[in-house]
Amino acid sequence: MGVILVPILDGKLDAWKQWATELNGSNDLKDLNSRYGLTKHEAWLAHTPSGAAVIAIHEGPGSDVFMQKLAESGNEFDNRFKAKLLELHGMDINQPPPGPMPERMIGG
């Protein structure tokens, strides 16, 4: 399972909500999940003292390599997906942030 916490850039919350609405149940997202072996792919909106953020969760056989494979992809939808991540979160999939991925501390 992969978990990512990423802030939404200032002034981009409404655009993020619109994008989430477009993605929710879309065939493009279903295809992305299928191509990368994801059985679950969710995004949760969180309001923090520092501003809005998204907690993204992806599960399935491909979840451990999903971000790497997405970075390498030239698929048209994947490229639009990556562009939205950059526009709304400032997150460049091709340049992962420093430090480790979130670590599960409680759970079984």
Contacts in CASP RR format, 6 or more apart in sequence:
PFRMAT RR
TARGET T0000
AUTHOR 0000-0000-0000
METHOD contacts of the structure
MODEL  1
MGVILVPILDGKLDAWKQWATELNGSNDLKDLNSRYGLTKHEAWLAHTPS
GAAVIAIHEGPGSDVFMQKLAESGNEFDNRFKAKLLELHGMDINQPPPGP
MPERMIGG
1 57 0 8 1.000
1 58 0 8 1.000
1 59 0 8 1.000
1 60 0 8 1.000
1 63 0 8 1.000
1 104 0 8 1.000
2 57 0 8 1.000
2 58 0 8 1.000
2 59 0 8 1.000
2 63 0 8 1.000
2 64 0 8 1.000
2 66 0 8 1.000
2 101 0 8 1.000
2 102 0 8 1.000
3 55 0 8 1.000
3 56 0 8 1.000
3 57 0 8 1.000
3 101 0 8 1.000
3 102 0 8 1.000
3 104 0 8 1.000
4 54 0 8 1.000
4 55 0 8 1.000
4 56 0 8 1.000
4 67 0 8 1.000
4 101 0 8 1.000
4 102 0 8 1.000
5 46 0 8 1.000
5 53 0 8 1.000
5 54 0 8 1.000
5 55 0 8 1.000
5 56 0 8 1.000
5 102 0 8 1.000
6 53 0 8 1.000
6 54 0 8 1.000
6 56 0 8 1.000
6 85 0 8 1.000
6 89 0 8 1.000
6 91 0 8 1.000
7 50 0 8 1.000
7 51 0 8 1.000
7 52 0 8 1.000
7 53 0 8 1.000
7 54 0 8 1.000
7 89 0 8 1.000
8 16 0 8 1.000
8 51 0 8 1.000
8 52 0 8 1.000
8 53 0 8 1.000
8 54 0 8 1.000
8 88 0 8 1.000
8 89 0 8 1.000
9 88 0 8 1.000
9 89 0 8 1.000
9 90 0 8 1.000
12 87 0 8 1.000
12 88 0 8 1.000
12 89 0 8 1.000
13 52 0 8 1.000
15 87 0 8 1.000
15 88 0 8 1.000
16 45 0 8 1.000
16 52 0 8 1.000
16 54 0 8 1.000
16 88 0 8 1.000
17 45 0 8 1.000
19 84 0 8 1.000
19 88 0 8 1.000
20 43 0 8 1.000
20 45 0 8 1.000
23 29 0 8 1.000
28 77 0 8 1.000
29 41 0 8 1.000
31 77 0 8 1.000
32 38 0 8 1.000
32 41 0 8 1.000
32 77 0 8 1.000
32 78 0 8 1.000
32 81 0 8 1.000
33 39 0 8 1.000
33 41 0 8 1.000
33 58 0 8 1.000
35 75 0 8 1.000
36 62 0 8 1.000
36 65 0 8 1.000
36 66 0 8 1.000
36 69 0 8 1.000
36 70 0 8 1.000
37 60 0 8 1.000
37 61 0 8 1.000
37 62 0 8 1.000
37 63 0 8 1.000
37 66 0 8 1.000
38 58 0 8 1.000
38 59 0 8 1.000
38 60 0 8 1.000
38 62 0 8 1.000
38 63 0 8 1.000
38 66 0 8 1.000
39 59 0 8 1.000
39 60 0 8 1.000
39 61 0 8 1.000
40 57 0 8 1.000
40 58 0 8 1.000
40 59 0 8 1.000
40 60 0 8 1.000
41 56 0 8 1.000
41 57 0 8 1.000
41 58 0 8 1.000
41 59 0 8 1.000
42 56 0 8 1.000
42 57 0 8 1.000
42 58 0 8 1.000
43 54 0 8 1.000
43 55 0 8 1.000
43 56 0 8 1.000
43 57 0 8 1.000
44 54 0 8 1.000
44 55 0 8 1.000
44 56 0 8 1.000
44 57 0 8 1.000
45 52 0 8 1.000
45 53 0 8 1.000
45 54 0 8 1.000
46 52 0 8 1.000
46 53 0 8 1.000
46 54 0 8 1.000
46 55 0 8 1.000
47 53 0 8 1.000
54 89 0 8 1.000
58 66 0 8 1.000
62 69 0 8 1.000
67 93 0 8 1.000
67 96 0 8 1.000
70 78 0 8 1.000
70 81 0 8 1.000
70 82 0 8 1.000
70 93 0 8 1.000
71 82 0 8 1.000
71 93 0 8 1.000
71 94 0 8 1.000
71 96 0 8 1.000
73 79 0 8 1.000
82 93 0 8 1.000
82 94 0 8 1.000
85 91 0 8 1.000
85 92 0 8 1.000
85 93 0 8 1.000
86 92 0 8 1.000
86 93 0 8 1.000
91 97 0 8 1.000
END
